[in-house]
Amino acid sequence: MVLQMPRPFKHPKTGVYYFRVRVPVDLVTQFGKTEEKISLRTKEPTLAKQLFSEKEREFEARCKAFRAKPEPLPHRQIVALAGKLYLQFMAPLEDEPGEPELWHRVLEIGEAVYANEDKMERWYGPAIDELLQREGLAVDASSRSRLLHEGHSALRQAAEQQLKRSQGDYSPDPNAQRFPQLAPSAKDDGVTLHDLFKLWERDHVAEGKTLRTVEDFRHKIEDFIKFLGHGAATRVTPKDVANYTEYLRHERGLTARTVSAKYLAAIRTIYRTAISKIVVAEDPTAPVRVRVPKTIHERPQGFTDAEAAKILQCALRDPSTLGKMSELNKLAIRWVPWICAYTGSRVGEVTQLRREDFVDEVGIQCVRITPEAGTVKTKRYRMVPLHPHLIEMGLLDFLKGMPAGPLFYRPSKKKTRPGYNPWDSVTGKVSTWVRGTAGVKDPRVQPNHAWRHRFKTIARDVDIAQRYMDAIQGHDDGSASTDYGEYTMKALYREILKLPRHG
């Protein structure tokens, strides 16, 4: 599923761009609305994108502040926040401070306000709350009261400096350096979600598992951090995780299965890895569950006879009908569906095949599905006898004319993104062709994986035993007996011969 990323909304009548996003379900009460909509005050697209990004950061900080538990703030942090108010007040008046009378009056009002707590709240409260939300902070009542007073001191200092400027004195404020930098929260120290991810990644890579999963997990963890507004692993609570799953389901529109099997699974995996290494003590994902409704099957998961016939016959068409498609992609469309139909292999296992993966084993022509060629889900090689029909169709003659190495793509030394496999592009081309040229458009059937389901169906029809089906297709039944002994080519070929001829 492709997610629509937030972007500026252009008003259809005025042409003015807006920042418009849905308020997360768990924060509707705090925001007092279900949608945040703010004019960006521009009709220029490039500027709108820049302003949108700024508003998005502010919105995320407000969400973080609303979700945060009110906590006490140390004095240094309070003064640092007051310093931000000082700079916020000074910046717009850098070149034009106005008349001295204005600043004398501001200072007078400030002193009168300082003598009354209610007036302090009305005068400074909104600015203080806006600042805290912008910084993603939630503070207790005592800290907020101290910040009101420090904010008053900072704004009085700014007013005094503006008075000097209005009188022609633009020398730097000698006390401007008294405000310290705002330090990260002490609770953000220690182990982070990135640390947990790296622990899991190190084991995953060392075990020779796919880098694609690494990139997928990295994306999921980064998304979770963005939602939280922090990356401190020990601060994450079960409620945080539950809120995140609700956000993914009802704000981002992801399916329950995707949320459970992808996003929640990634977070749960890194925490369990960390617990096994005694890095963290608790797993905040443990009590969280996403209810996944049962899948409704309205048709077979494999291709029907009519669909299979349509695809296989279409694969035999003159390659020139495929237009400007590369010659290797045309060869893939010609052979990949037929090989999948007679072996029940995953399409990716076939698109990565090399010429040297086709061998003669005790006089039987076979194809070797091996991790040496690319990726195999079970990490095990297997040998599959070729059905005689494939040989009659000229598969071996095709192989003789090909150089050693991959059959359907050209290896490249160019650096690619982690987790990317060059045969993935070929697999995608075959899938697109099935939907387009071959005309199998039913969205309820997977254009590539449906061959594996169909193979099982036909194998049952001709009484191929389950253990032989699994050996041919590379399925692991999870039993210890699977690791004992081998299935000989003679036995597997006997079973392959039971398959009816296609076409």
N, C-alpha and C positions, 0 to 999 in steps of 0.2 A: 504494500500500500504506500503510495507517494503522499507525503504530508504537505499541506499547503502552509508554507512558512509565512509568519506575520509580515505585512508590508503596508505602506501608506495607502489609505483609502481616499480615492479621488471623488469629491462630491460631483454627482452627475450634472448639476445645474450650474454651480459656481466655478467648478474646476479647482477649488481649493482642496489641498490634501489634509487628511486628518490622521491622527493616531487613534486607531479603533481596535480594541481587543476585548474578548470576553473575560469577565472576572472569574477566577477559579471558584468552583462550587463552594469550597469551604471558607471563602472570604467574602461572600456576597453580603453577609450581615455587616462586616466591618466597613466595606466600601459603600454600602447602602444602595447598591445597584448591581445589575448583572452585566453591564458593559461600560467600559471606560472609553470615552470619546472626547478628544481634545484637538482643536484646530491647530495645524502646524503653521498657519498664516503664510502659506506660499503656494504658488501654482507651478513652481519649477521642480521637476521630478528628482533631479540629483540632490538638490538642497532638502527636498522632502525626505529622502532616504536617510540623510545625515541626521535631520531633526527627529525622524522616527526612531533611529537607534538610540538617541539620547533619551527620548521619552520612554523607550522600552526599558532602558537601564533603570530609570527612575521608578517605573511601574514595578519592576522585579524587586527593587529595594523596598518598596512599600509592602509588597507581598511578604517579603522576608521579615519585615518589622512586625506585620500583623500576626505572622505565625510564631514569632519568637516569644519565649517566656520572659516576662518582665524580670530584670535582674538589676542589682546595684551596679553603679558605674563608679570607678575610682576617680579621685579628684583630677588627676592628670588628664584623663579622657574627657572629663567635663570641660576643662579649660581648653582642650584641643577643639572640642565642638564649638565652644564660644568663639574660638579663632576663625572657624569657618563662617560664623555669622558676621564677624568683623570684615572678612574678605568679601563676603556676599554684599555687604552694605557699601563697601568702598568702591568696588569695581565700576558700577554704572556712572559714578560721579568723578571719574579719573580726570577728565578734561574740563568739566563744567560743574563746579561745586555750588553755584548759586550765590545769593547775597548773605552777608554776615548776620543780618537780622533773623533770617530763617533759622540759622544754627543756634543763635542765642535762645530763640523760642523753643527749639527742639530740646536743648539742654534743660531749660526751665521745666518743660512738661515731663521730661525724664525724671527729674528729682521729685516732682510731685507724685508721679506714678510709683516710684520706688518706696514711698512711704505707705503704700496701701497694697496689700496682697491681692485683693480682688482686681484692682487696676493693673497690677503686674501681669495677672493671668490674661486679662482682656488685651493688654498692650503687646505682650511678648508671646503668649501661649500659642497662637496659630503658627508663628514663625518657628518656635521650638519644635512643635509637633511635625511640621513639614520637614525640618532638618533631620529629626530622628527617623522619619520614614524614608527619607532620601538615603540615609546612611544604613538603613536596614537594622535599626536598633530598637529594642523595647526595654525601657528602664522602669525601675520601681518609682513610687511616688516621691520618696526622699531624694533620689538622684535627679528627678525632673525638677523639683523645687530648687535644688542647688544650681541646676542648669539655667533656670529662670534668672537667678541672681547673677551668675557669671555672664549670661547673655546680656543682661542690663549693663554690666561693667564694660563688656566688649563694644556694645553699641554707643555707650557714652564716650568711649575712647575714639570710636570712629567719628562721632559728631564733633568732638574737639579737634580732630585732625582736619575735618572738612571746614570747620570754622577758620583754621589757620590758612587753608588753601583759598577760601573765599576772600581772605585779607591779603593774598598775594604770596604766602609762604608755602612753597611746594617742597620743602625739605622733607626727607623720609621721616616717618613716625619712629622715634627712637625706641618706642615700646612695642613695636609690631612683632619683634622677635620673641616676645614673652610667651607666645602661644606655641605649645609643642605640636609635633605631628600626631595625628590620630593613629594610635597603634591598633593592630588587630586584636580582637578579643582573646583574652587568655585561654578561653575554652577552645580556641582554634588551634592551640599548640598540641603537639603530640602526633599520633598516628592519623593519617588522612585516608580518604577513600581511594586516592591515587596510590597510596602505599599498599593498600589491600589489593588493588587491581594488579600492581606490579608483582606482588607475591604469587598471585594466581597465574599471571602471564608467564612468569619464569618457569613454573612447573609445566604449564601447557605446552610451551615451545620445546622444553627439554624432552617431553614425551613424544615429540614429532607430530603434534596435532596441527590442524590447519590454522594458518595465520588469519584467515577470513574471520574465524570466530573471535580472534583477538581484536580485530578492528570493530567487529559488531559489538563486543562487550565494551570496548573503549567508548563507543558512541553512546551506549546505554548509560554508562556510569557518568559521563560528562553531562548527559541530559538530567540525570538525577541530581547532580551537584548544582546545576543551574536552577532546578526547581527548589532545592533546599536553600540556596543562597549562601552555602558554606560547604566545605569539604571535610569537616572534622568527623572522622568515623565514629568516635565514641559519643558524639552528641546526637546521633541519629536514633530516633525512637520508633517503636512499632507504629505509633500514630503518624509519624512522618511518612513511613513506607505506605501505610494504608491510604493516606491523603494523596500520595503520588499515584497510586494505582487508580484511585477515583478520578484524579485529574486526567490521566491517560485515557481512561474509558469514556468519560463524559465531557471532557473539554477538547481533547485531541481526537476523539472519535475512533480510537483503536478498538479492535475486537478483544473480547475477554481472553480468547486463546493467545493472541499476540502479547497482551499485557502479562499474562501468567507465564507463558513459555519463553518469552524473549526478555522483557524488561525486568520483571520480578526475578526471573531465574538468574539473570546476570548479577543482580545485587546479592541475591541469596548465595550464589556460588562463591563470590569473593569473600563474603563474611565467613562462610563455612571453612574456606581455605585458611583464613586468618585465625579462626578458632583452633583448627587443627595444629597450627604453628604457635599457639599460645601468644598471639599478638593482641587479640581482643578477647574479652571474657563473655560477651553476649552477642547473640544474633538477633537484631531487631526485626528481621524478616520472618522469624520462626512462627509467630501467631497469625501472620497475614496470609489470607487466602483470597484468590479471585475465582469466583464461581464461573465455571466454563459450561455453557449449555451444551447438551449433546448435539453433535453434528447431524443435520437432517440430510439423508441421502435420497435424492429424488431420481437417481439414475445410477448405473454401474460406474465404479471409479476407473475402470479400464475402458478402452475404446470398444465400441460396438463392432459387430462384423462389418456393417456398412461404413463406419468411420475408418476402420483399419484398411479396408479395401480402397477407399477414396485416397488415403494418404499414400499407400504403397503404390498404387497405380500412378498417382501424380508424381511420385519420385522417379518414375521411369520415363517421364517426358523428356523431350529434347532439351538439353541444358541451355540452349540459346534462348529459350522462353523465359529464363530467369533474369534476362536483361544485363545490367552492369555489375551484377554480383561477381565477386572474385571467383576464380576457377576452383580454388580450394573449398570455398563455401558451396559451390555447385556440386562438388564431389561429395561433400558432407550430406547434402540433401539427397543425393542419389543413393548413398550407402547406409547412412546412420539409421534411418527408419527400418530398413530391412534387417540390419544386424540386431537392432533392439527387438524386433518382432520374433526372431528365432533364438535369441539368447536371454531375453528378459533383463538385459543389463540397464543400468542407469544411463541416460543419454550422455552425461558428462564422462562416464567411463569409456564410452565409445568415441566421443570427439577428441579425447586425449590419446587415442591409440597410435602406436608407431608401427612401421612396417615390420620391425623385428618382433612384434608381439603376436604375429601369426606364425605358428610353428607346426611342424609335423611331429606328433607324439605317437610312437608305436604304430606308424602307418595311418594315423587319423589326423586330419587337418583340424587344428584347434586355434582358438584365440586366447591369449593370456591377459587377463585383467590384473594389473599389478600396480602397487604404489610407486614403483620405479617410473612409471609413465606419467603419474600425476597424483590424483587423490582417489583413494578407495575408502569408503565409509568405515568398513570393518578393519582396515589396515592389513588385510590379508590378500595375498594373490590367490587367484583361482584360474583353473583351466576349463574352458568350455568348448566342447566339440562343435564344429561348424555343421549346420544342417546341409545335406547334399544339394538342396535347392540353391543355397547361396553360391556354391561352387559352380553349379550349372549356369547361374546368372553371370558368371565371369569375375567373381570376387578375386580369385587367385591371379587371373590375368591382369586385373587392375593393380594388384600389389606388385607384380613384376615390373610394372612401368613406373613405380614410385621410388624415390631415393630413400635411403635409410633415414629414420627419424619420424617425426609426427606426420600423419597422413593428411590432416585437415587444417593445419595452421603452420605458419613459419615461425620458428623460434626467434626471439629478439633479445639482444643484449641490453636494450634500453631499460632503465630503471622504472619499475611500475609500482603502484601503490601496494602496500602490504595486503596480503590476502587475495590479490587478483591473480587469476590463472588465465593464460592466453587462450585456452580452449573454451573458457566461459563465453567468449564472444561468439564462437561457432555454435555453441549450445543455444544461445539466444537467437541466432539467425535461424536455426532449425525450428525453434518454437514459433517465431514470427511467420515463417513459411507455412507451418501447419495451420495457423489461424487464418492467414491470408490466402495464399495460392491454393493450398489444399482444401480450404474452406471448412475446417472443423472449428466452428466458432462457439460451441456450447461452453459457457464460462464455468460450468459445473465439472468439467473434466480438464485435468492438467495436460497440456499439449505434449509434454515430454514424458512425465512419470507414468502416464496411463499405460505405456507399453508393459511396465512391470506388473501392473494389476492384470492386464489382459493375458500375459504369459501364465500367471497362476491359474486363471480361469480355464484356459485351454488345457493346461497340464492336468488339471483335475478331470476334465472331460475325457482325456485319453488314459487316465489312470496312472499318471506318473506319481510315485510315492512322494510324500512331503519331504523326506530327507534328501531325495534327489533334486527336487525343486530348489530347496535351500542351497544345496551345493552348487547348482548351476547359476543361481542368481546372487549368491553371496550373502544369504540371510543367515543370521546366527540365532539359533533357538534358545541360547542361554544355558544349555545343559552341558555338564562336564563331558559327556560322551562325545560331544562334537569334536573335541580336541584329539580323540583317539582314532588312529587309522586314517586312510586316505580313500577317496573315491577314484577308482581307476578310470582312464579314458574309455576303456572298453565298456564299463558299466554306464558311464554318463552318455556315451554315444548310443548305446542301446535305448536309453530313455529319450534322447533327442530325436531318434528316428520315429518315435511314436507321434511326434508333432505333425499335424496335417500341413500340407503345402499351402502357402498363402498365394493369393492371386489366381 
